[in-house]
Each structure stands twice: as C-alpha cells, then as structure tokens.
C-alpha cells in the first residue's frame, strides 16, 4: 500500500471499463464513486429489473446498460454486486467470454461459499477472481439508495486466494483506497466467522424482534409507542430479505454456531430472572455495557 | 388538553418549587427544561453521588441541593427519577413530611411494580401519586448527559390511578405538553406489556449480543471489523446496567413471556436454516422487513 494516495489523472484511470453486475445500493454507489474519483471511463451495468437499470442510468451510476456477454468482452474489471445466491449463474454466463486479463471481484457478505462457487465455475481461471467485502451498506436498497460517498471511511476486506496475482490484488486495494476505504486482508474462514457474529446474527435477531411485534395481537399499540431504542435495534430489519436469506444459507454453519451461543445466553438470562439473581444479571449487563462503551465503532 | 399551548409567564409557574429525586439524564434534563420553559422557580435536587449533584448544580439542572425531607416540605411537585428499585426507600423517606397538596410522579420504565410500592408506602395518600413514563432517554447517563430538549417531540405516558384527582392529572399533562411531549393515557398492565416487547426485551437482547462478542476468543478482531449495523443494534447495550437490572426484575413476568416468544422464533429460524428451507425463511424476513419499513417510528 502506498502511504500517500494521489487522485489519478484521467489518463491514469485504473480500469477504463468497469462492469457492474447488479446495480443496487453497493453497485450503484460504486458506479458513482468510480466516476467521481476518475477511476473508470465507462461503467457498464447489468441487472434484472428494467426500472432499476433505468434509475441507475438516470442518476449516473452507470454510463451504459449492457448484457453479461458485453461486460465479459469489454470490462477490465467486473464487480459482482448481486445477492450471493445469484453468483453462480452470473459467473456461468460470464465465463465463456472472459478474457485472461480481466479481474472479477465480488462484494458479498460471505466468502467461503462464493470462493467454492467461483472455483467450480472458473476452474483454471480462478486466479482472476478476487473475493472482496466492502463493509458498507444500509437498510435501503436499489439504485435509488446509491451514494457517491458510501465507501468513504469504511473498511474493505479482501480474502485473497493463493491463485491471485499479487499485482491484481494491489490494484483492487488501491482502487478501494481511492474510494476512501481502509483495506484489510484475512482468510475467508476468519472472515465468515467474524461476520457471522457481528453482522449476520444481529440481522437475524433484528428481523426476529420485528416479526414478534408484528405478529402480536396488539402490534399497532406496540408500534405506536416504540421509541428510539427500538428504532435503532430494528434498523437492520429493514434490509433486503432476499439478500439476507442468501447470506444466511451461504454462511449457515458459522451462523448456526453463533445462534446456538446466543440462545444459551438468553436461556441463562431467563434463569437468572426466574431465580431473582439480580447480582449475577447486573454483573453480565455490566460486562456488556462496558464493552459497548469502550468500543470505538 | 388545550389545542394551543402558550408559555406561562413567571407569575403563572405551575409548580413554584419542584423537587427532583435522582438528577441523572432524565432528572437533569427535566430540571433544565422546567426552568427553560419557566414552569418552576426553584428546582430542588437530591441524589446519592456528591460529584453528580455538583455537576447538576454546575450545569444549572437544579437550583439547590436538598434532602428528601426538605423536598417533601417545600415542593409542590416531586419527581422520582431514581432506578425503580430505589422507589420504595425514597417514598418511605418522603412520606412522613408529605403535605396533602403535593403531587408525586415517577418516570420509571415499569408501572405495575411502582404502583404496588407506592400503594404500600403511601396508603391513603396514594391519590397524590401519579404513575408516569416519559419515552425519552439514551445510552448516556448522569447529569452530564442532561439536555434541555430531551422531552421535545417525545411521548409521555400516564397510567392514572382511580384515586388520582382529574385536576392533578391534567396539571401534570399540561406541564409535559409544555416541555414538548405528546401525552397518552393507558393502564399500567397495558403499559408494562407493551414496553416489555418494544423496550425491555430489546435491551436484554442487545446486552446479550455484546456479552457474546465480548466473551469470545477473537473479540478484538470482531470489534475491529463490526460495522454500522452492529453499532445501531448494540447502542442500547451501553445503557446503565443498574437501571436495566431493576427494570428487568420489576417487569419480569411480561419480560419472561416476551423472552420465551423470542427464543421460540430463534429456534424456528434455526430449524429453517438446518432444513435449508429458504422459501419459508425469506417469507418471515419479508414480513419483518415490510413491518419495519412501514413503521413511522
């Protein structure tokens, strides 16, 4: 990584043509940011929804709507921004036209499963696939939610494969640093374990609370009086159900482990309440509270 | 309730002297707001920590530090802003000097238990006690966290007793409307059931996740990479452990009921994941997500 990062001049654009597959919050924001930072001349976009693609063109997130074949033939960098479950189908469509110098990255919240899929589809071309995960997002989705500054002051995680060329990894790192992110490298296994705990589980927990309140007889009164704590706790329950369904099944092993641990803690809380053991409950709430207040999130 | 609320002139102050017992976030903010809106001339404050009381004087939340006896003798309105578990001891100290025209309100997050305590201690004077709950707060605590606008655009809930004089209830309502809150009345039972679901349970859930991450072997890596979702989900885990211990035991029956329901949902999620039932999981996430996005919180 270079210590000082200078904006590239137009003649130094990293990837003249970038192809974005799936122009939602992440893909749309990437398109805006790449053009804003002069990192790409042409941003080709592909997606399932015609209305969303029209919106992506309208807000300038992409310069052109393209097919997957056109993207495979023209782009130096292809960014997969589709829900994890669509990765295989997209790679299968790209693979036949994939040129040897093209780099493919993904932005999925899970890595082991995406790597397995990419190895299966790309075979000997697997070195062209660099598994990535920008820690950015939000409950809003679709191109309308795209923001040029989405990756500023965010983390960007790369889980490099042995087959990746160091030069290719560096170029991806540099690009994301130009977008304002701090880049980290870690193994896919470590990545999936960490994010099961701090992202995937909390999403399921937040969905579960919304479900509980929504399905209760007095849901209307509850929603009418719920305050700021409820609002923050359930913010992530507004996220895309399709995306979080895919993430859940893509990282199910690590998530089930975290879910089991969490249920054990709740059952322990329950016992402490039933036993009237206020000292022990306060001790645990104290550990949690101090950890939260010490966290520089 | 009057449709138009005009600030009172100094000669119209509702309660010349207000006594605040416990000058933390809520008590301190109330002291600031009562003076800002010219609703009280003198704000007497009482509290356990000398340092916190000095801070309360310094920021102008109270005009004078006082004993509970002095507050009982001088205040027209006494506001109990102590953790729920201290309510009994405070009422017992106030009761012997309590004048018949004085009104006592509390601001606790649970109501049935506080009412039982007040009835026990105040006996025939119970009509002077009006159970209240401002839906305002935050993870910060202590007088330093006090804010003059804490109650603006917030809900204020009164759980009136049959013994309360309608005039006394109206005066409390009017005062809190002057502070910018919208006032609701409901029974203590309904109150405790609603807030077990939308406030008390989420706090325990948020504490539980912090506990799980903090107690894991790779806690440091997890905290280093946790993002905005984790931040919002765990914000309420920074709240006062003492206060939430008290709330948990004060409303344990309703909370245990909600906790059981919640564990059932998590176990159902677990089964759907183990069974690979992605359709059903997505259906549930969809209900949750739509409820969250339709909620005008």
Interface residues (C-beta under 8 A of the other chain):
Chain A: X135 X136 X137 X138 X139 X154 X155 X157 X184 X190 X193 X194 X195 X197 X198 X199 X201 X202 X203 X204 X205 X206 X207 X208 X209 X210 X211 X212 X213 X214 X215 X216 X218 X219 X221 X222 X223 X225 X226 X227 X228 X229 X230 X231 X232 X233 X234 X235 X236 X237 X238 X239 X240 X241 X242 X244 X245 X248 X249 X252 X255 X256 X258 X259 X260 X261 X262 X263 X265 X266 X267 X269 X270 X273 X274 X276 X278 X281 X282 X284 X285 X286 X287 X288 X289 X291 X292 X293 X295 X297
Chain B: X135 X136 X137 X138 X139 X154 X155 X157 X184 X190 X193 X194 X195 X197 X198 X199 X201 X202 X203 X204 X205 X206 X207 X208 X209 X210 X211 X212 X213 X214 X215 X216 X218 X219 X221 X222 X223 X225 X226 X227 X228 X229 X230 X231 X232 X233 X234 X235 X236 X237 X238 X239 X240 X241 X242 X244 X245 X248 X249 X252 X255 X256 X258 X259 X260 X261 X262 X263 X265 X266 X267 X269 X270 X273 X274 X276 X278 X281 X282 X284 X285 X286 X287 X288 X289 X291 X292 X293 X295 X297
